[in-house]
Amino acid sequence: MSHATVSISSTTPGLVNAHHHLYSALARGMPGPRSRPTSFANMLQLVWWRLDAAHDLDSIYWSAQLGALEAALAGTTCIIDHHESPRAIEGSLETIQRACGEVGVRVRTCYGVTDRWGDDGTLHQKVSPLSVMTKGAIAGLAECERHLTAGHDAMVGLHAAFTCSDETIAAASALATRHGVGVHVHVAEAVDDVQAGARLAPYATNDWLLVHGVHLDRDLPGVLVHNPRSNMNNGVGYAKPTTRRNTVLLGSDGIGSDMAEESRLAFVRLREFDQTQTPDTVAQWMENARDLFPAARTDQVTWRYPQADSPWHAAFTTAMRVEQVAVGGVVIVDDGTTTRVDELEVRTKAAAAAHKLHQRMETVSS
């Protein structure tokens, strides 16, 4: 009796993470906040702003390499990164570029310019729009310009309107215009940034990357990056991306690098909001990211699942495994591990860097 041969694998183009924070890959196991956060802004002060202030170039390198490695293992070949390390600004973007390049993952990065750190290096306790551009913001803009001038794939970054002065927002917009790129910025992620729409409206253009938009009170030109897992984790609300006029993409906001898993969560959260929606909607968000990062279409991910290219299979199947990843024709993942860097070495050295990073966090005032 003969049986037809059925393939157990299939291929797709590379996946794109449209908003990542590679510097957060070493956050796992970090010390808890010194007191219980009472709001989103308070959590930023107590946790995430202490983390980014504790980074040095060594920890930035290992965090980016670990994040890129885990992205590659999950079939994500292109990352749009948003970086912040206020005590290690100069050279930070080149460090991320090098770390990702060694893994073989494509990255488009920026420095998230902010005025939240005063000229004396201390964190502003008042979280609200500031009136004067700080030395930190000037240094962040200079880092963006260095990376762009060097010819790297990059954008200009802003942290969020509520931690930037009007002068800083205007300067970032002008820098992006001079280089013909967009601005990558968190927008109205929580109620603390509800004024973002009004403050960014004079500057935003169609090539801006608007991240979150949960509490955005108006239409803005630009592409909207939806981060459902992060929004749920932070308790900031649902962005209702299908109600926006903007083209929608998906990002992880630094919580992992597995965009297939992010898309599955995005679908069930979308269905909870609107039961008429189908997996095709989220599949389109994933495809939209390839429009923004078209090199992903030349990459090839082989999955140990026969219909990984079907939205209706991908949305409901957690057992799909990545067998091989090729970026620009070069195999960077094969037989379950990376080929250009040693996975065990990266994880070991990243763990050591994380330990030092967490120790430095204890010296950062909040």
C-alpha positions, -999 to 999 in steps of 0.1 A, spaced: 0 0 0 15 33 -11 12 66 8 17 101 -7 47 119 7 37 149 28 63 176 36 65 184 73 81 218 67 74 251 49 91 284 44 81 320 49 100 353 45 118 367 75 97 382 103 101 418 114 100 432 149 89 467 142 96 480 177 122 464 200 144 475 229 174 452 226 189 468 257 161 450 278 173 415 269 194 415 301 165 426 323 154 391 332 161 385 369 169 421 376 163 434 411 127 445 419 118 481 424 126 497 458 89 504 463 57 494 446 50 514 415 18 534 417 15 544 381 30 538 347 53 568 350 63 557 385 72 522 371 94 538 345 112 557 372 116 528 395 124 501 370 132 508 334 149 542 337 172 526 363 180 498 339 189 519 309 210 543 331 230 513 344 241 502 309 276 505 296 289 496 262 298 461 272 263 453 286 247 470 255 268 447 233 258 415 251 222 425 255 219 433 217 237 401 208 214 380 230 183 397 217 195 392 181 203 356 187 169 349 202 152 368 173 171 347 148 161 314 166 124 326 163 126 335 126 128 372 131 155 385 107 149 423 109 146 444 140 137 481 143 153 490 176 148 519 200 178 523 223 185 543 255 216 543 277 219 579 291 253 572 308 268 554 277 254 573 247 284 578 223 291 546 204 260 528 216 243 525 182 275 513 165 277 487 193 242 474 187 249 474 149 280 453 154 264 428 179 234 422 156 256 420 125 277 392 141 246 371 146 235 379 111 203 398 120 194 431 102 188 461 125 176 496 121 183 515 153 180 549 168 188 566 201 157 576 221 164 612 228 150 625 261 153 654 286 144 633 316 180 633 329 192 666 341 226 682 332 239 670 366 231 634 356 202 629 380 167 618 371 140 645 370 114 636 396 87 655 379 75 636 349 60 662 326 71 682 296 102 701 303 111 735 290 147 733 281 168 709 261 193 691 283 229 680 276 216 644 275 192 653 247 219 670 227 242 640 231 214 616 220 207 637 189 245 637 182 245 599 184 216 596 160 234 619 136 267 600 138 250 567 130 231 582 101 261 600 87 281 568 88 256 553 64 239 529 87 202 519 84 188 542 112 162 566 123 160 595 148 146 585 181 126 603 208 117 586 240 82 601 244 67 636 243 62 638 280 99 634 287 110 658 260 110 696 258 93 712 227 129 723 217 140 687 217 111 675 197 116 702 171 154 694 169 147 657 164 122 664 137 146 687 119 175 662 121 152 635 106 142 658 78 178 666 70 186 629 67 154 619 49 143 594 76 115 592 101 113 597 139 108 566 161 88 577 192 66 563 219 32 580 216 5 582 243 14 548 257 -2 557 290 -24 586 302 8 603 314 15 611 277 -20 621 267 -8 654 254 15 637 229 -9 641 200 -11 679 204 27 682 209 37 660 180 11 671 155 32 701 141 60 678 132 48 642 125 51 630 89 41 598 71 75 583 77 73 586 115 71 554 136 43 560 162 46 534 189 17 523 211 -9 551 206 -31 536 233 -43 570 245 -37 590 213 -65 616 211 -63 625 174 -51 612 140 -14 617 133 5 609 101 28 580 104 29 542 109 14 528 141 33 500 159 11 479 181 27 462 211 -2 441 227 19 420 251 37 450 265 5 470 268 -12 442 287 19 437 310 20 474 318 -18 477 323 -20 508 301 -51 497 280 -58 484 245 -47 505 215 -77 494 193 -54 495 162 -82 485 138 -100 518 146 -70 539 134 -64 552 99 -27 544 101 -9 514 87 -4 490 116 27 469 124 36 447 153 64 450 178 74 434 211 85 465 229 115 446 243 95 417 258 112 389 238 120 385 202 95 359 190 72 377 165 52 345 157 42 343 193 35 381 194 12 377 164 -8 349 181 -13 370 212 -22 400 190 -49 380 174 -66 367 205 -65 402 220 -80 416 188 -107 390 189 -115 399 225 -121 435 213 -139 426 180 -152 391 173 -156 398 136 -118 400 131 -99 371 115 -62 360 115 -59 378 81 -59 411 99 -28 403 120 -11 386 91 -15 419 72 1 438 101 31 414 98 32 419 61 30 457 66 63 455 86 80 439 56 69 469 35 88 491 60 118 467 61 116 451 26 149 432 30 129 407 51 113 394 20 147 382 7 152 362 39 140 327 43 127 309 74 121 272 73 95 259 98 89 224 110 52 227 101 37 222 67 15 253 66 34 280 85 26 304 57 -11 302 64 -25 329 87 -53 305 98 -27 279 108 -1 303 123 -27 320 146 -36 287 163 -5 266 162 22 269 189 42 239 178 58 255 148 96 253 152 122 271 132 146 247 115 167 271 94 170 308 88 189 324 59 195 361 57 205 374 23 213 339 13 235 332 43 223 306 67 224 320 103 203 293 120 206 256 113 197 225 132 182 245 160 211 269 168 229 299 154 258 293 129 278 326 131 280 329 168 282 302 195 249 302 213 263 288 246 290 315 246 266 343 240 242 331 267 271 326 292 286 360 286 253 377 285 245 362 319 277 376 333 270 410 318 235 409 333 249 402 367 271 433 365 243 454 351 220 445 379 246 454 404 250 488 388 213 493 389 215 495 427 236 526 424 211 545 402 189 569 421 152 569 413 
